[in-house]
Amino acid sequence: MKFKQIEKLLKREQDIVIVSTPSCQFLGSSMALYPIYGLPVLTQHNIFGVLDVSDIKSESYSVREIDVENKNVNLPIDLSDSIADEILLDRGNIQFAVNGRAVEPLTSSKGLILIDTDYLRPFDDTPGYELYERTARDGSIYIAAKKGFSLLGIILPFTKPINKNFAASIREIYMQLNIAISYAERMSRNQQISIDAETDEDE
């Protein structure tokens, strides 16, 4: 786990969430959480020192502490390493930019979802990790990144761009892509004929 990448995300979003569980602490934001090991117990009082954020800059941050053992806390997501109904997601090799973010599309049980690829950066030193679909208590989907049976992080989908305008843009791209494929195939056939013709003339 690359802590520097987590630090970079928190400084970008200026939104810090610290979740304490019986097994470890999770550090992240409203969009992603990562299990943290080998650090002192994190609190709202020492987190800025750990992140090397000055007192003046820290005033623009939001910090929340959540203790799952508190009876008044009802966390909507499951931070366990494995749960019974999680679904392994197939990952393609497509990424694109939308609303200024690089995103990776995933096919879930509820259709297309997008995840901000920056939230995958902390796993850059963990080859072979996999993404699983999980369902929150309210029925929404979130993503669990795992290596084997170990949880590496929790990521929420990037839902902001999912709307009718986005769907229309994708349809337009699909239509233009089909036109480009047809043109490329036609040019490939013509090029083959031309090469064959030139070969005949040389003979």
N, C-alpha and C positions, 0 to 999 in steps of 0.2 A: 504494500500500500504506500503510495507516494503522498506523504503528508503535505508537501509543498503545493501539490495540486489542489488539495482540500483548502489550504490557506488561501490560494489564489481565488478560488470560487467564493469563499466567504468575504474576501475583500472586494470582489466585484459586486456582490449582491448586498453587502452590508446588512446581512440578515443571518443571525447566528442562533442555532438551536442546539442545546445540550440535553441529551436524554440519558438518564441514569437507569441501568437495569441491574439485576443481581449479578450478571456475568461480566459486564463491562459498561463503558460509556459510549454513546454514539454522538458524533459531532457532525454538524452540517447546517442546512438551511431549511426553509419551507419546502424546498424541492428535492433535497437529497440528504441522506444520513449515512455516515460511515462509522463502523466500530473502531474505537481507538484503544491502543494498547501501548504500554511503556511510557505513559505521561502521568504527571500528577493528576489528582482528581480535579477535573475542570469545573469552574464556577463562573458566574458572571463577574466575579471580582478579579480572577486571574487570567481569564481568556485573552484579554487584550495584550497582556505581557507575553503569553505564549505565541500570539500571532504577530507580535512586534508592531502593534498599532498604538500610536500616541494618544494621550488623553484627549487632545483637541479633536482628532479624527474620530475617536471612539464615540463622540457625542452624536454622530450621524448614524450609528449602528442600532439595530434592534437585537436584543438578546433575550432569549427565553430558556428557562431551565425546566425540565420535565422529569419527574421521578415516577417511574411506572409502578412502584410499590405504594405510592400514595393512593388511598382509596378513592379520592376525588378525581383521579386521572383516568380517563378512558381513551387510551390511544387507539385511533381508528385503524392503524396498520400493525402487522405482526412482525416483530424483530427477531423471531426465532430463526435458527439456521435452516430448518426445513418445516414445511407445513403440508398437510395431506393433499390439498387441492391445488397446489401450485402447478403451473403448466410450462414446460420448456418451450421457449420461442425459437423459431428458425430465424436466423439472421442472414440477410442478403449482403451484397457488397455495394449498396447505394447509400450515399449521403448527399444532402443538398442544403442550401442556405435558405432560411425563411425568417423574416422579421429580424434580420441581423444575427441569427444564430445558426450554427451548423447542426443539423438534426439527422437522426437515423430513423427511417420508417420501420415499424414492426407491425406484423399482422397478429392481432389479438382475437380473443373470442368475441369482442365487441367491435370489431373492425380495425381500421388503421389507427395506430397511435404513433406519436413522435416523441423521441427523447433527445434532449440537448446533449450532444456528444461530449461537451466539456465535463459533464457529470461522470463520464467513463474514464477520464484522464487519471484519476487516482489508481486505476487498475492497470496502467501502462506497464508496470513491472510484474504483472500477474498474467502470463500467457495461459490460454485455455479456459478462461472464465466463461460462464454461460449466463444468459438472461432468462428469468422466469416470470411469468405473469402470476400475480396474486390479486385477490379481490378484497377490498377494504370493507369495513362493516356497513358502509353506506352503498355498497354495490359498485363503486368505482374501481378502476384498475390501477395498480402500481407495479413497479418492476423490482425484482430482487436479483442482484448480481451475486453469483456464487461460483466458488471453485471447489468442485467436489461437493461435500456436504456442508461446507463452511460459507456463511454469509459474508459477503464483501461490502455490500451496501444496498441501500434502498433508494430508488429513483422514481419520482413522479413524472407522468407524461407531460409534455409541453403542449398544452391544450389551446393556447391563445390563437394560433393560426388555423385551427380546425373550424372552418365555417364554409358557407356556400361559395364565397369568392375564391377561397383556397381550392375547393373542389372544381370550380370552373377553370381555374388556372391549370390544374392537373389534367383535366380533360383536354384543354387546348394543347398542352405539352404532348399528351398521348397522340392526338391527331397529327401534330407536326412531326412527331417521331415516326409515325407510320408513313407519312409522305417522304421523309428522309430515307427510310429503309427501302421503300419502293424505288426511289431515285437511285440509291446506291446499288441495288440489285440490277436495275436496268443498265446503269453505267458499267457494271462489272461484266454483263453479257456482251455489251457493245465493245468493250475493250478486248474481250477474248476473241470476238469475231475479227476485230481490226488486227490483232497480233497474228492470228491465223492467216489472214489475207496477206499481210506483209511477208510472212514466212513463205507462202506459196510463190510470191513474186520473186523472192531471192533465189528460190530453186530454179 
